[in-house]
Amino acid sequence: MWPWFITGFDDWGRMEITSPMKIKLELFPSFPFDKNDIISAIDLFANAGLVFKYSVGNKNFIAIEPCKFYKYQPYIRASKRLEDGSGCPIPVNAPWENCAHCRANSRTSAESREESRKNIPSPSPSPSPSPSKDLGASGENSTELDILKTGFSDIKKVYDNSLGLMTQTPAEDVGHFLDDGIEPDVIIEAIKETARQGKRWKYTIGILNNCLLDNAKTLEQFKAREENFKNGVKSNIKNNSPPTQIKQYPIFKPPDDDEEYRLFLEKNYSEGSQ
């Protein structure tokens, strides 16, 4: 049921659950669920930590932790995240209130709203140029998700010099990889390799996703992984064990008699042979 529930959340990761039957009719019109199934599912999601249940007045709501929600909803732009236009109230006593990044987002959002109230429109406003999609040399249009990341400015410089001006999508992707624990130097090396191969940003994403699979998050682990790949060595970085050299068996030469054949098999292919 969870994939269908996702479609019921607004762009701020919130949903009203006061009427389970309404949820059933809107999200599961063709499924044989009743309101008790909806209630049970919501309780299950809450117990698993997928959502946080809260009440305001006589209405009930659920919300997803913003950091996790926006990580998988990259289409929602930063400007929209900052302006809280949700029809659901802000969660009360949410467990992520102690999250430094979520607090920074809330503080930035509050400051943005306060600043907008101070601004007085001109009596004869002049047209403004359309906003640029690139982040500019100073990164002023960077998302709040990324500008708080250590090393982001260094990554952006390398990106701009190697692949062109960084736009919104790669900026958010970089933030996600930093969230996953990949060091800035690893991302920089992946960008440089992409440029050497004459590829685009998706190639960099492929490199970094493979690094996550192999747990190669530091520059040292990244270089070891690349060296092992060049030497045809199977990587065991994720198991914190030394690399395993792929065993090369000797080329079989037809024996002169059965006894020689038996000795050959016993020497090279018996169980436990090195």
N, C-alpha and C positions, 0 to 999 in steps of 0.2 A: 504493500500500500504506500510505502514511503515515496517512491518516484512520483506518484500522483499527488501526494500531499505537497511536494515541492512546488507544484504549479499553483498552489493556493496562497503562497506567501507573496507579500508585496515587495517592492524594490528595496525595502529596509529590513527584510527578513522577518516580518510579523504577520500574524493571522488571527482573526477573531474566531473563537470556537464556542461562543455562547450557544449557538444552535447546531448540534451535531447533525440534525436532519438536513439543514441547509448545506452543510459540507458534503453530505452524501449525495444530494441532488446536483450540486455543482461539480464535484470532482469524480463521483462514482455513479453516474446515472445508469450505466448498463451492468453494474456489478450487484450481486445478490447480498449486499451488506445492509444492515440496519443501523440505527443510531447507537445501539450498544456496541456494535463492532467498531464504529468510529471512536467512541469514548475509550474503548479498550486499547485501540491503536495509539491514541494520543497519550494515554498513560504509559504505554510501553515505550514510546519515543522519549517521553520525559525521563523515565527510569534509566534509559540507556544513555542519557545525556545529549540526545540529538536536539532537543528543544527545551525551553524553559517555560513553565506554566506560571501565569500570574493573572491577577484580577485587578480591575480598576472600576470602582462603583459596582454596579450589578452585572458587569460584563466580564467575560473570560477571554484570555488571549494566550498565544504561544509565540515564542520568538527564538530565532537561531542566533548564536553568538556572531556578532558582526564580522570578526576576523575570518571565521570559517565560512560564513555565508558569501562574502565578497570574493573570497579566494576562488570560488567555483562559479561566480556570476560576474565575469570580467566585462560583460557588455554594459554594466551599469557604471556610468562615468562618475568620476570623483566629485564633480560639481553637484551631481544629484545626491550623492551620499552625504555631502556636507549639509545640504538643506533638507532638514527632516520634514518631509511632506507626507508622512505615513498617516493613514486614517486610523491607525491603532496607536494608543499611547505608548510612551517609552516604558520598557519593562522596569518594574519596581523590585529592588534588591536582587538584581540579576547576578549570577555567580561570576560573570566576566567584568564586574565593576572594578576588580582588582587588576585587570589586564592593563598594562601601561599603554599599549597601542590603542585599545578601545577608549581609554581615558583621554588620550591625545586627540583622537577623532572627535570626541564629545566636546572637548575644550575648543578645538578649532571650529567646530560647527557653531558653538555658542558665540564665539568671537565674530564669526562671519555674520550671524544674524544681528548681533549688536551693531556691527559696523554698517550693515545695510539700513538700519533704522536711523543712523546718524546722517547718511547721505541724503542730500536734498537735491532733487532733480532740477536741471536748468530749465528756466521758463521757455527757452527756445533750443531744445536739444538738437545737436547735429548728428548725422548718421555716423555709426561706428563701423570700422572695418570688420569683416567676418573673422572670428577667432581662428588662429592657425592651428593645425592639427599637430605640428611638431612642437617639441618642448623648448626650442630656443636654446641659445648659448648658455643662458643663466639657469635654465631649467625651471622657470617661474611657473610653468603650467604643469609641472610634475604632480602626480597624485600624492595626497598625504600619506598613502600607503608606502610610497617609495622614498620620499625625501627624508623620512626619518631613519632610513636604513644606513648603517655604517658602510661606507665604501660605494654607495650608489653613484656619487658624483664622479668617481674614478671610472666606474663601469660605463657611465654615459659618455665620458670623453673618448674612451676607446671605441665605443659603438659609433659615435658621430664621425670619428676619423676613419673607421673601417667599413661601416655599412651604410653611412648616411645619417641624417638627423634622426634621433630617436623619437618615435611617435608614442601615442598612448598605450597601444597594445604591448610592445616589447617592454615598456617601462613597468607595466603591471606584471608581466611575466617575470621580470627580474626581481620584483618584490616578492613574488611567490617562491622563487628559488632561494632567495635569502631567508625567507621564513622557514623553508625546509632544511636550513642549516648549511647550505653550500657557501663556501667562502667567496668573497668578491674576486680574489685572484683566480679562482677556478673559472668563474664566469668570464673574466677578462681573457683567459687563455682559450676558452671555447669560442669567443667572438673572434679572436685572432686566427684561430684555425679555420673558422667559417670563411673569413676573408681570404685566407691562403687558398682555399678550395674554390673560391669564386661562387660561393653559395649564399643563400638568404637566411633570414632569422630562424626559419623553421629548422634549418640544419643545426643551428646552435641549440635549439630546444631539444633536438634529438640527442646531441652530445650530453647535455645536462641531465636529461631523463635517464640515460645510461649510467651516468655518474651516480644518480640516486639509487639505481638498481644495484650497483656494485658498492654502494656506501663510500664512494670516493669523493668526499666533501672538502677535504683540505687539498692545498696545492701539492703537498708531498704525495698524497694518495693518488691524485690526478696524474702526476708525472709517472708514478710507478705503474699505474694502469695503462698509460699510453706506451710505456716501455715494454711492458708485458705483451701488449697487443702486437707491437712491432716484431717481437721475438717469438711470437706464436705460443706464448705461455698462457695457460688458463688462469684467470684471476680468481684468487680466494680472499680478496680484500674484505668482503662482507663478513667472512668467518674469522677475521683477524689471524689467519694462518698464512704461512709462506706460500708463494705461488707454486703450482704443480706443473712440472714439465710433462708434456704429452709424451707417453711412452712410445718409442719406435721399435717395433718388433723386427727381427732379422728377416731378410728375404729368404724364402724357402727354396732350397735346392733339392730336386728329386733325389732320394737316397738310392744306394745300390742294392740294398736288401731290407727286409722287414725289421731286422734288429737295429739297423742304423736309423730307420724312420722312428722307431720307438724311443730311442735315446734322444733324438732331436726334439720330439714332442715333450719328453720328460724334462729336458733342460730348459726349453724356452716357453712352454705353455702350461706346465703343470701348475696346480693351485699354489699360490704363495711364491711363485718364482718372481725374481726381480728383473 
